[in-house]
Structure formats: C-alpha cells, structure tokens
Amino acid sequence: LLNIVLAVLSLFFVAGYVVRTFSGLLLSHLFIYIWDHARVLRIVQNFDYSMDAQDDVAHKLVVIPCALLASCVYFHSHDEREIRWTTAAGLLHFVIHMFALVKLAPSLARKPDHKQDVPCEDYTEVARNIPANWFNTNPVHCLRSKYMLLETTPCTFYCAGQEHELRRHSSIAMRSENKAFNNDIELT
C-alpha cells in the first residue's frame, strides 16, 4: 500500500520518472504475486479463511491511493492549481468510495435464500470426521502425553497430509475413524 501511495504521489510532480517508478512497482508486485502463489501451492500445508476481515480492511485501505489519484487528476486537469479544490476532490472521492464499500456493496450482495438449520453434532461425531483437534495439534500436549504421562499410546502430533499416522486414543477423544485416514493401523 505504501508503494502504491508513493507511486500515486509521484504523479503530482514532474513526469520524468513515472515510467521507471511504475515499472518498478509492477515488477515488485509481480514478484510478490509469484512468491505468494508458489508459497500457497508448495509450502503451506493448508489454510482456512473463516472471516473476511482482512479482505474488508484491504478494500478500505485502497480508498487512500484512489482518493489521491482523484486529487491528482483534478490537479492536472485545471489551470488554477489551488490546493483547497485538489484536496476537496480527494476528500469527495474518499467519502463516495467509503460509502460505496460500507453501505452500497453490502446491500447489493446476494443474500442466501433461506437459513439452513445445521444440526449440532456431538464432539465424538465431529472427531470421527475431522482428524485435527485441540489435543493432537498442540505439540506440548503430545510431548506431555509421551514423556510425562508415559502413556502406552501417546498422542500423535497432527500434520496435514499425515492423517494415517494418527492413532486412536479414547481417553482424550481422538476417535477419528474415517476411511480416508485409518487410525487403527499400527505403524512400527
């Protein structure tokens, strides 16, 4: 965001370095896009977007360079270069853009036809279908189970893609029995 704001601010001044500035901005953003793409596909095991709060904040932050760009367009399109009208153009764009994001966009969003009543499942039912839980995603608990409690079947640490290594442990509700990851297999 800072790079974009600086690039937009450069448009207020002499245009000698604009092509170089925006070429650098384009190349840096292409690098970031390629790095994020490779990281998501190759390095990250899994991720979950449970909320869109970051997306909403990013949309609201982009209002700043857009308002600066509106000020710049007004600044260069009028012969009289008064700072108050240039600022007013930027503020007007800021207000309209924020109104569109906060009020207009949610009202135009498609609403679900009806609310589906999702039945509340018991923890044991969920544990049969979802291998990760608090116990096996907590490395401290897994180490405690193995070295301090000296359990015969210690808690195995959960790692995405390695579900077949999880073992059934009824005392801590690790009851995953999904066919995709068979917990009853003893690996020695």
C-alpha positions, 0 to 999 in steps of 0.5 A: 500500500505504501508503494502504491501511495508513493507511486500515486504521489509521484504523479503530482510532480514532474513526469520524468520518472513515472515510467521507471517508478511504475515499472518498478512497482509492477515488477515488485508486485509481480514478484510478490504475486509469484512468491505468494502463489508458489508459497500457497501451492508448495509450502503451506500445508493448508489454510482456512479463511473463516472471516473476511476481515482482512479482505474488508480492511484491504478494500478500505485501505485502497480508498487512500491511493484512489482518493489521491489519484482523484486529487491528482487528476483534478490537479492536472486537469485545471489551470488554477492549481489551488490546493483547497479544490485538489484536496476537496476532490480527494476528500469527495472521492474518499467519502463516495468510495467509503460509502460505496464499500460500507453501505452500497456493496453490502446491500447489493450482495446476494443474500442466501435464500433461506437459513439452513438449520445445521444440526449440532453434532456431538464432539465424538461425531465431529472427531470421527470426521475431522482428524485435527483437534485441540489435543493432537495439534498442540505439540506440548500436549503430545510431548506431555502425553509421551514423556510425562504421562508415559502413556502406552499410546501417546498422542500423535502430533497432527500434520496435514497430509499425515492423517494415517499416522494418527492413532486412536486414543479414547481417553482424550477423544481422538476417535477419528475413524474415517476411511480416508485416514485409518487410525487403527493401523499400527505403524512400527 
